[in-house]
Structure formats: C-alpha cells, structure tokens
Amino acid sequence: MKNALFAYQNTEKMSLTKESSANAVLVVIMEELIKCVQIFHSNIDIKTGNMEKKSRGFSKALSIIFALQSSLDLEKGGQIASDLFRLYEYTRIHLIKDMRRGIAMKSNNALLSLQEIHSTWCTVANQKDSNA
C-alpha cells in the first residue's frame, strides 16, 4: 500500500506522512477517489454541469484508480487483491463510458461498492487504532 501512497503523492500532492499506516493511507485515498467520482457525477450533465469540475473529477479519479491498481500485489494478495483490481477496473471502464454518454450509469454501481469498501476499511483502521 505504500506504493499507492507514493504514486498518489507524486501525482496529486497529497499530504500524508511516510509513517502513516497502510490502512490509514488507504482510507484517505479511497475518500479522495469517492469525492472525485461524486464531483464527476454531479457535473456530468452537459447542460447543467460544470465541465471543468467534471473533467477534474474524472481525471483525478482515473489517476487514483491507476495508483490503487499499481499498488496491488496480486500474488501475495490472493483473491482479495484480484477482486479489488476488478472493482477498480470496472470503475475505470464505466467512468470512461459514462463520460462519453454524458450520464452517470454503471459508474454509480461502482461508487456504491467503493463506498462500502471505504466504510469497511474505516472500521478496520479504527479497530487497529483502538487496539494499539
């Protein structure tokens, strides 16, 4: 997960320390991804949306997805890593498709899954903090 932190810091100037736990880093990255997808969705309509915000949310979301996918160790991570990779890929593909269509469709489903995973990671991070 440290690879994701460094990749994301280099592309988006995120302010996290190297000492941050892997779970804490993942939670922050997922929060940013969710925020970017939400911004993209809220501005996707060509008539009512802000095209600059839509484009910024879209490009940042794709950058974060790339960093998350790049950080996965598919050999050591087993089925969980494979499932996460597929979710990130599903999100990436449907963000692109929805961008072309000008309407949020299947990327909404991806967002719901990302939010559920984020919630789970927050719970895990909080449990680790309380056990420390």
C-alpha atoms as an extended CHARMM CRD file, in Angstrom:
* protein
*
       132  EXT
         1         1  MET       CA              0.0000000000        0.0000000000        0.0000000000  PROA      1               0.0000000000
         2         2  LYS       CA              2.9880000000        2.2940000000        0.4190000000  PROA      2               0.0000000000
         3         3  ASN       CA              3.3630000000        2.1980000000       -3.3800000000  PROA      3               0.0000000000
         4         4  ALA       CA             -0.1030000000        3.7380000000       -3.6630000000  PROA      4               0.0000000000
         5         5  LEU       CA              0.8550000000        6.4550000000       -1.1930000000  PROA      5               0.0000000000
         6         6  PHE       CA              3.9940000000        7.4050000000       -3.1090000000  PROA      6               0.0000000000
         7         7  ALA       CA              2.2980000000        7.2130000000       -6.5200000000  PROA      7               0.0000000000
         8         8  TYR       CA             -0.5730000000        9.3190000000       -5.3010000000  PROA      8               0.0000000000
         9         9  GLN       CA              1.6590000000       11.8530000000       -3.5760000000  PROA      9               0.0000000000
        10        10  ASN       CA              3.6220000000       12.2910000000       -6.7790000000  PROA      10              0.0000000000
        11        11  THR       CA              0.5290000000       12.8510000000       -8.9230000000  PROA      11              0.0000000000
        12        12  GLU       CA             -1.7470000000       14.7750000000       -6.5730000000  PROA      12              0.0000000000
        13        13  LYS       CA              0.4860000000       16.2990000000       -3.8500000000  PROA      13              0.0000000000
        14        14  MET       CA             -1.3750000000       14.5190000000       -1.0520000000  PROA      14              0.0000000000
        15        15  SER       CA             -0.1460000000       15.4870000000        2.3980000000  PROA      15              0.0000000000
        16        16  LEU       CA              0.4110000000       12.2210000000        4.2460000000  PROA      16              0.0000000000
        17        17  THR       CA              3.4740000000       11.1210000000        6.1380000000  PROA      17              0.0000000000
        18        18  LYS       CA              5.5420000000        8.0690000000        5.2960000000  PROA      18              0.0000000000
        19        19  GLU       CA              4.7570000000        6.7220000000        8.7650000000  PROA      19              0.0000000000
        20        20  SER       CA              1.0220000000        6.5380000000        8.1030000000  PROA      20              0.0000000000
        21        21  SER       CA             -0.3330000000        3.0410000000        8.4900000000  PROA      21              0.0000000000
        22        22  ALA       CA             -1.3230000000        1.2260000000        5.3200000000  PROA      22              0.0000000000
        23        23  ASN       CA             -4.9770000000        1.2460000000        6.3950000000  PROA      23              0.0000000000
        24        24  ALA       CA             -4.9580000000        4.9730000000        7.1540000000  PROA      24              0.0000000000
        25        25  VAL       CA             -3.3850000000        5.6890000000        3.7770000000  PROA      25              0.0000000000
        26        26  LEU       CA             -5.9130000000        3.5040000000        2.0200000000  PROA      26              0.0000000000
        27        27  VAL       CA             -8.8080000000        5.2130000000        3.7970000000  PROA      27              0.0000000000
        28        28  VAL       CA             -7.5900000000        8.6650000000        2.7110000000  PROA      28              0.0000000000
        29        29  ILE       CA             -7.0200000000        7.5380000000       -0.8770000000  PROA      29              0.0000000000
        30        30  MET       CA            -10.4610000000        5.9260000000       -1.0400000000  PROA      30              0.0000000000
        31        31  GLU       CA            -12.0590000000        9.0790000000        0.3850000000  PROA      31              0.0000000000
        32        32  GLU       CA            -10.4210000000       11.1180000000       -2.3610000000  PROA      32              0.0000000000
        33        33  LEU       CA            -11.4960000000        8.6390000000       -5.0460000000  PROA      33              0.0000000000
        34        34  ILE       CA            -15.0890000000        8.6890000000       -3.8050000000  PROA      34              0.0000000000
        35        35  LYS       CA            -15.0610000000       12.5020000000       -3.6890000000  PROA      35              0.0000000000
        36        36  CYS       CA            -13.7220000000       12.7060000000       -7.2500000000  PROA      36              0.0000000000
        37        37  VAL       CA            -16.3380000000       10.2790000000       -8.5980000000  PROA      37              0.0000000000
        38        38  GLN       CA            -19.0830000000       12.2240000000       -6.8060000000  PROA      38              0.0000000000
        39        39  ILE       CA            -17.8480000000       15.5040000000       -8.3060000000  PROA      39              0.0000000000
        40        40  PHE       CA            -17.7670000000       13.8670000000      -11.7260000000  PROA      40              0.0000000000
        41        41  HSD       CA            -21.3270000000       12.5660000000      -11.2780000000  PROA      41              0.0000000000
        42        42  SER       CA            -22.7230000000       15.8600000000      -10.0210000000  PROA      42              0.0000000000
        43        43  ASN       CA            -21.3040000000       17.7000000000      -13.0400000000  PROA      43              0.0000000000
        44        44  ILE       CA            -21.7790000000       15.1070000000      -15.7770000000  PROA      44              0.0000000000
        45        45  ASP       CA            -24.8240000000       16.7160000000      -17.3960000000  PROA      45              0.0000000000
        46        46  ILE       CA            -23.6450000000       18.7660000000      -20.3560000000  PROA      46              0.0000000000
        47        47  LYS       CA            -26.3670000000       21.3900000000      -19.8390000000  PROA      47              0.0000000000
        48        48  THR       CA            -26.2700000000       21.8720000000      -16.0820000000  PROA      48              0.0000000000
        49        49  GLY       CA            -22.8500000000       20.5910000000      -15.0200000000  PROA      49              0.0000000000
        50        50  ASN       CA            -19.5880000000       22.4360000000      -14.6230000000  PROA      50              0.0000000000
        51        51  MET       CA            -17.3580000000       20.9800000000      -17.3570000000  PROA      51              0.0000000000
        52        52  GLU       CA            -14.1310000000       21.9350000000      -15.5770000000  PROA      52              0.0000000000
        53        53  LYS       CA            -15.1960000000       20.2010000000      -12.3560000000  PROA      53              0.0000000000
        54        54  LYS       CA            -16.4050000000       17.1880000000      -14.3160000000  PROA      54              0.0000000000
        55        55  SER       CA            -13.0980000000       16.8850000000      -16.1510000000  PROA      55              0.0000000000
        56        56  ARG       CA            -11.0370000000       17.4100000000      -12.9910000000  PROA      56              0.0000000000
        57        57  GLY       CA            -13.0500000000       14.8200000000      -11.0440000000  PROA      57              0.0000000000
        58        58  PHE       CA            -12.8060000000       12.3790000000      -13.9380000000  PROA      58              0.0000000000
        59        59  SER       CA             -9.0470000000       12.7260000000      -14.4380000000  PROA      59              0.0000000000
        60        60  LYS       CA             -8.2480000000       12.6240000000      -10.7050000000  PROA      60              0.0000000000
        61        61  ALA       CA            -10.4270000000        9.5320000000      -10.2730000000  PROA      61              0.0000000000
        62        62  LEU       CA             -8.5830000000        7.7730000000      -13.1010000000  PROA      62              0.0000000000
        63        63  SER       CA             -5.2130000000        8.7460000000      -11.5980000000  PROA      63              0.0000000000
        64        64  ILE       CA             -6.2050000000        7.3820000000       -8.2030000000  PROA      64              0.0000000000
        65        65  ILE       CA             -7.5220000000        4.1640000000       -9.7360000000  PROA      65              0.0000000000
        66        66  PHE       CA             -4.2220000000        3.7080000000      -11.5570000000  PROA      66              0.0000000000
        67        67  ALA       CA             -2.2950000000        4.2260000000       -8.3100000000  PROA      67              0.0000000000
        68        68  LEU       CA             -4.5080000000        1.7640000000       -6.4520000000  PROA      68              0.0000000000
        69        69  GLN       CA             -4.2300000000       -0.8620000000       -9.1800000000  PROA      69              0.0000000000
        70        70  SER       CA             -0.4650000000       -0.3960000000       -9.4010000000  PROA      70              0.0000000000
        71        71  SER       CA             -0.0670000000       -0.8900000000       -5.6640000000  PROA      71              0.0000000000
        72        72  LEU       CA             -1.8510000000       -4.2410000000       -5.5350000000  PROA      72              0.0000000000
        73        73  ASP       CA              0.3170000000       -7.3260000000       -5.1390000000  PROA      73              0.0000000000
        74        74  LEU       CA             -1.7950000000       -9.8680000000       -6.9970000000  PROA      74              0.0000000000
        75        75  GLU       CA              0.4590000000      -12.7800000000       -6.0000000000  PROA      75              0.0000000000
        76        76  LYS       CA              0.5710000000      -12.1080000000       -2.2570000000  PROA      76              0.0000000000
        77        77  GLY       CA             -2.8710000000      -10.5280000000       -2.0360000000  PROA      77              0.0000000000
        78        78  GLY       CA             -4.7140000000      -13.5300000000       -3.4110000000  PROA      78              0.0000000000
        79        79  GLN       CA             -8.4290000000      -13.3360000000       -4.1050000000  PROA      79              0.0000000000
        80        80  ILE       CA             -8.9290000000      -10.0340000000       -2.2760000000  PROA      80              0.0000000000
        81        81  ALA       CA             -6.3190000000       -8.2890000000       -4.4040000000  PROA      81              0.0000000000
        82        82  SER       CA             -7.8380000000       -9.7790000000       -7.5640000000  PROA      82              0.0000000000
        83        83  ASP       CA            -11.3200000000       -8.6640000000       -6.5480000000  PROA      83              0.0000000000
        84        84  LEU       CA            -10.0990000000       -5.1490000000       -5.7760000000  PROA      84              0.0000000000
        85        85  PHE       CA             -8.3040000000       -4.9710000000       -9.1150000000  PROA      85              0.0000000000
        86        86  ARG       CA            -11.5170000000       -5.9930000000      -10.9060000000  PROA      86              0.0000000000
        87        87  LEU       CA            -13.5530000000       -3.4050000000       -8.9810000000  PROA      87              0.0000000000
        88        88  TYR       CA            -11.0670000000       -0.6570000000       -9.8280000000  PROA      88              0.0000000000
        89        89  GLU       CA            -11.0740000000       -1.7520000000      -13.4750000000  PROA      89              0.0000000000
        90        90  TYR       CA            -14.8880000000       -1.8310000000      -13.5440000000  PROA      90              0.0000000000
        91        91  THR       CA            -14.9140000000        1.6800000000      -12.0920000000  PROA      91              0.0000000000
        92        92  ARG       CA            -12.3560000000        2.9240000000      -14.6180000000  PROA      92              0.0000000000
        93        93  ILE       CA            -14.1590000000        1.4320000000      -17.6190000000  PROA      93              0.0000000000
        94        94  HSD       CA            -17.5600000000        2.7530000000      -16.5800000000  PROA      94              0.0000000000
        95        95  LEU       CA            -16.2780000000        6.2170000000      -15.7090000000  PROA      95              0.0000000000
        96        96  ILE       CA            -14.9640000000        6.4110000000      -19.2670000000  PROA      96              0.0000000000
        97        97  LYS       CA            -18.2130000000        5.0780000000      -20.7380000000  PROA      97              0.0000000000
        98        98  ASP       CA            -20.3060000000        7.4440000000      -18.6300000000  PROA      98              0.0000000000
        99        99  MET       CA            -18.0860000000       10.3700000000      -19.6250000000  PROA      99              0.0000000000
       100       100  ARG       CA            -18.7810000000        9.5720000000      -23.2820000000  PROA      100             0.0000000000
       101       101  ARG       CA            -22.5290000000        9.1840000000      -22.6760000000  PROA      101             0.0000000000
       102       102  GLY       CA            -22.8340000000       12.2900000000      -20.5400000000  PROA      102             0.0000000000
       103       103  ILE       CA            -24.8540000000       10.4280000000      -17.9240000000  PROA      103             0.0000000000
       104       104  ALA       CA            -23.8590000000        8.5020000000      -14.8020000000  PROA      104             0.0000000000
       105       105  MET       CA            -24.9470000000        4.9150000000      -15.2400000000  PROA      105             0.0000000000
       106       106  LYS       CA            -22.8410000000        1.9300000000      -14.1710000000  PROA      106             0.0000000000
       107       107  SER       CA            -20.2370000000        4.1190000000      -12.5060000000  PROA      107             0.0000000000
       108       108  ASN       CA            -22.9690000000        4.7070000000       -9.8830000000  PROA      108             0.0000000000
       109       109  ASN       CA            -22.7980000000        0.9950000000       -9.0290000000  PROA      109             0.0000000000
       110       110  ALA       CA            -19.0220000000        1.2090000000       -8.7910000000  PROA      110             0.0000000000
       111       111  LEU       CA            -19.3210000000        4.2170000000       -6.4720000000  PROA      111             0.0000000000
       112       112  LEU       CA            -21.6070000000        2.2800000000       -4.1320000000  PROA      112             0.0000000000
       113       113  SER       CA            -19.0860000000       -0.5700000000       -3.9680000000  PROA      113             0.0000000000
       114       114  LEU       CA            -16.2140000000        1.8640000000       -3.3360000000  PROA      114             0.0000000000
       115       115  GLN       CA            -18.1960000000        3.4790000000       -0.5200000000  PROA      115             0.0000000000
       116       116  GLU       CA            -18.8710000000        0.0770000000        1.0470000000  PROA      116             0.0000000000
       117       117  ILE       CA            -15.1830000000       -0.8750000000        0.8900000000  PROA      117             0.0000000000
       118       118  HSD       CA            -14.2200000000        2.5260000000        2.3210000000  PROA      118             0.0000000000
       119       119  SER       CA            -16.6040000000        2.0050000000        5.2200000000  PROA      119             0.0000000000
       120       120  THR       CA            -15.1110000000       -1.4230000000        5.9080000000  PROA      120             0.0000000000
       121       121  TRP       CA            -11.5520000000       -0.0610000000        5.8340000000  PROA      121             0.0000000000
       122       122  CYS       CA            -12.5450000000        2.7370000000        8.2140000000  PROA      122             0.0000000000
       123       123  THR       CA            -13.8850000000        0.1470000000       10.6230000000  PROA      123             0.0000000000
       124       124  VAL       CA            -10.6750000000       -1.9050000000       10.3730000000  PROA      124             0.0000000000
       125       125  ALA       CA             -8.4870000000        1.1870000000       10.8330000000  PROA      125             0.0000000000
       126       126  ASN       CA            -10.4880000000        2.2670000000       13.8870000000  PROA      126             0.0000000000
       127       127  GLN       CA            -10.2380000000       -1.2180000000       15.4150000000  PROA      127             0.0000000000
       128       128  LYS       CA             -6.4630000000       -1.2670000000       14.9060000000  PROA      128             0.0000000000
       129       129  ASP       CA             -6.1600000000        2.2280000000       16.4520000000  PROA      129             0.0000000000
       130       130  SER       CA             -8.2010000000        1.2140000000       19.5000000000  PROA      130             0.0000000000
       131       131  ASN       CA             -6.1300000000       -1.9760000000       19.9490000000  PROA      131             0.0000000000
       132       132  ALA       CA             -2.8140000000       -0.1020000000       19.7340000000  PROA      132             0.0000000000
